[in-house]
Amino acid sequence: MSVLSLLTRGALAAIVLTASINTASAAQADIPVKILAGDGGIVQEQCGKQPQQIRVDSSSVSTFSVCFALTKPTGWAAMNLTGSYGVVNNLTVDVNVAFKLPDGAVYWQDAVHPGQAKSIDVNNAGSTIVELQVIPVATNNGASSATLIPGTDDAPNYVSLRSASAAASGRTVRVTWAGVTTTPLSRNSSFLDRLDGSFLVAKGLSDPACVSLESAAYPGMYLQATSPTDFSLSSTPSASHATWCPNPATTPVTSTRLVWATDRTKALAITSQGSLVLGAVDSADSRWFTDQALARP
């Protein structure tokens, strides 16, 4: 039987269920965890350096534990910490933990209360922690904080689109069971809602000088318009229907128009009720702020 099997079948279950610091792990060199995005409020710290820490028990690191400190009253950090099976919260505030299956795109979010330890093991195979969060955290409500430029495999660019229209300001493009629409979202919304409002910027399917927007919640599915009022996600879209050409707007500053590649007299727009439509390129309702993604997969 493998060491991992022994661990996940209970040999370290007692460790997960206690809030004490693992001094043996603290004595070893900590394994660096790549923070993919964050506000600096949650940072990795040597286990045992101080009593108030968040400890993640993971079979993917040689020490079996990594620890994080809260450097501000609140904070968030996105990561992909595989093999995770337990979280110990030695802070004095709640910690929200977002995690997913080892393979696939099924997500959960759980709150770990002060002094509490929780298992996040998935079918005795561990899970991947994608975010640690102590709320309320700051949410951008001003200028754009990101660009509509495709990233790379090593550094993908995830964004959220927030309306710059005075008639529907602050609403974010998102996926719902009823289709693609907009709703008010902030970084303090649930992880699943925030993920529904996040997209990967990819090269345009019909024009590499433009972009396509792949759903962060549903990888491989792209935002497309099939008529002036019909929007959906599709894994096999018409290339031009799912291609958007960013065109910077002068007002408000840092806003962008997303011109539809199928008909470049049209652009992604929003109604006063929050519905997505294709409007005139120069419409006041076809301007968007590009934010750093509200959530990352």
N, C-alpha and C positions, 0 to 999 in steps of 0.2 A: 504494500500500500504506500502511495506517495506521501511525502511530507505535507503537501497541500491538502490531500484528502484527510489526513489526520487533523489538520488545523480546522478545516471547514466542518468536520464532523464533531467538533466539540472540544478538542484539546485546548483551544484558546477561547472557548466560549466564556469561561470564567473571567478572562481578561476583559472581554467586551462588556461584561456585566458589572465591572467595577470601575469607579471613577478615579482610582489611584493612578499616579504616573508610573509608567513602566521604566524603572530606573535602569534596568539592564539595557533597554534600547537607548535610553538617554546617554549612556556611557559610550555608545558607538557613534561613528560619524553619521550625521543625518544625510539622507538621500535628497538632492535638490528636486523640487517639484516645479515644473514649468507653469507659471501663472500666465494664462492666455490673455486675460483682460481683468481689469479691476480698478478700484479707486484708491488703493493703497491702505485701506482700513484693515484688511486681513492679509497678513504676510506669514511666510513660513519662518519658524523659529526652532532652535534646537530643543528637542523634548527635554523637559525638566528644568529649563532655564528659569522659569517662574511658575508659580502655582496655577495662574489663570491662563489656560491654553485650551485649544480645541485639538484633540488627538484623534487621528484617523488610523485605524488598524488595517493594514493592507498586506496581502501576500505578495504583492509585486515589488516590494522593497526589502532589502536584506535585513533591515532592522525590524521589520514587521509593523512599524509605527512611524508616522510623520506627524509633526505638530505645527499649529498655527497660532499666532498671537493677534489680538485685536489692538491695533495701534491708535484707533480713533473711537469715538463713542459708537459708531456704526461702520459697516463696511461690507464689501463683497469682493469675491475673487472667483474667476472662472478657471477651470482646469480640466484635465482628463486623467484622473487618478484611478487606474485600473486595479482590480483585485481587492477592492475595499469591502470589508465585511462588518466594520463596527465604527461608531463615532462616540467619543466621550467628550462631554461638554463640561469643562472646568471653569467656564466663565460665569459671570453673574447675570447674564442675559441669554435669551433664547438664540439658538443657531438654526437657521433653515438650511437643510441639506438637500440638494437636487442630485439625483443619481439615475442611472439607467442600466439596462441589461448589459452584460459583457459584450454581446453582439446584438445589433439591432437598434431600434429607435423607440423603445418603450420607456417612458420616464415616470419617476415619482418625485414628490417633494415631501419632506418630513421635518417637523420642528423637534429639536432636541433641547429640552429644558435644562436650566442650570443644575449641575450636579448629576445629570442623567446620562446613562449610556444606552445606545440603541443599536440593534443589529440592522444592517442594511444589506445583508447577504441575500443573494438571489439564487434560489435553487442549488445551494451549496457550491456555487460557482463564483461568488463574489459579485461586485457591481462596479460600475465606473462612476465616481463622483465627478459631476460637471460644474458644481457651484456650491460655495459656502457663502452664507449671507447673514448679516445681523442688520435688521431694519430699525427705523426707516432710513433709507439711503437717498442720496440726491438723484434727481431725475432731470435730464436736460429739458429746458423749456424755452431755450433761446436759439442761438445760431446753430448751424450744423456742426456736429462733432466728428463726422466721418466723411468719406468720399465714395463716389460710385465708380471705383476703379477695381477691376478684378484682382484678387490676390493670387497666391501661389498655393501649391499643395502643402507646403510647410507653413505658410502664413495666409490662410484663407481670410477673406474680408467679409464679415457678417455685418449687416446693417439693419436698421429699422427706418421706416419712412413715416414721418410725422407731417401732418398737413400744415402748410403755412398760409392757408386761406383764412381770412378774417371771419368768414361765415362758419367755419368748422375747425377752428384752430385747436391744436393739441391732439387730434384724433390720429390714430396709427393704423396703417394698413395691416390687416391680419386675416388669418384663416379661421373659419368657424365651421361647424357642422352644416350650416346653411349656405356655405360658400365663402367667397372672399369679400370682405367689407372693411369698415374701419370702426374702431372703438377707442374710448379713452383708455390708455395703458400707461403705467409708470413702472419704474424699476422695482417698486414695492408690490406690484401685482403678482399673482401666483406664477411660478416658473413656467407652467404649461401654457398659460395665457401669453406670457412674454415670448415664449418660443414660437407660438403661433404668429407673433408679430415680428419675427426676425427672418431675414433672407440672406442667402449667400450670393454675392455679386459674381457673376460668371460672364465670360465673353459672350457677346450677342450671338444667338443661334443662327441668325440670318445675316448679321453684319458684325464682324469682329471689332469695328470701331464703336459699337454700341454695347449694351449689356443685356443679359437676361437675369432674372431673379429666381433663384432656386429656393424653395421653402426650407427653412432650417428644421422645421418639425417633420417634414415629409421629404427626405432627400430624394433627388431624382425627379421631383415634380416642380414645374415652372409656372410662374404667374403669367396668365395669358388673357387677352381680351378677344372675344369672338364676335362682338358687336358693340355699339356704343354703350350698352348697359349690361352686357354679360361678361363676367369675369370668373375665372376658375383656375384651379391647379390641374396640370396635365403632365403625365410622363411622356406623352407623345404629342406635344403641341405642334400646331403649324408654326414653323420657325419664325416667321415675321410677326405672327400674333403674340409671340412671347419674347419679342425683342424691343427694347426701349432705349432711346437715344437721349442721354442727358444733355440738357441745354441750360446753362446757368442763367438764372433770372437776376435782374438788377435790384428788384424789390420784392420781398425783403432780402437784405444782404445774406448771402450764402445759400439762398434757396435755389432749387433746380426744377426745371420742367422735364418730364419724362415723355419724350415724343414717341408715338407709336410707329414702329417701322412699317407696318402695313399701309398706313395713311399718315404721311408726315404733316398733315394739317391738323392732326388730332394729338392730344396728349392726355396722360392720366390725370383725372380731375376728381373732385369731390363735391357732392351736393350739400346743401345746408343741413340735410338730415343725416349725412354721414355715408351715403351710398357712393360707390365708385362708379364713375362714368368716363367716357372719352369726351373731353371738351376741346374747345378751340385752343390752339397752342398759346395764344396770348391772353387766355382767360385768367382772371384773378384767382380762380379756384383750381388752377393746374400747377400750383407751386408747392414744392415739398422740401422739408428739411431732412437731411440725411444724418441719422444719429448712429453712434456706435450701437451695435445690436443690443436689444434689451435682454437677450439670452443667447447662449451659444450651445450647440448640441455636444 
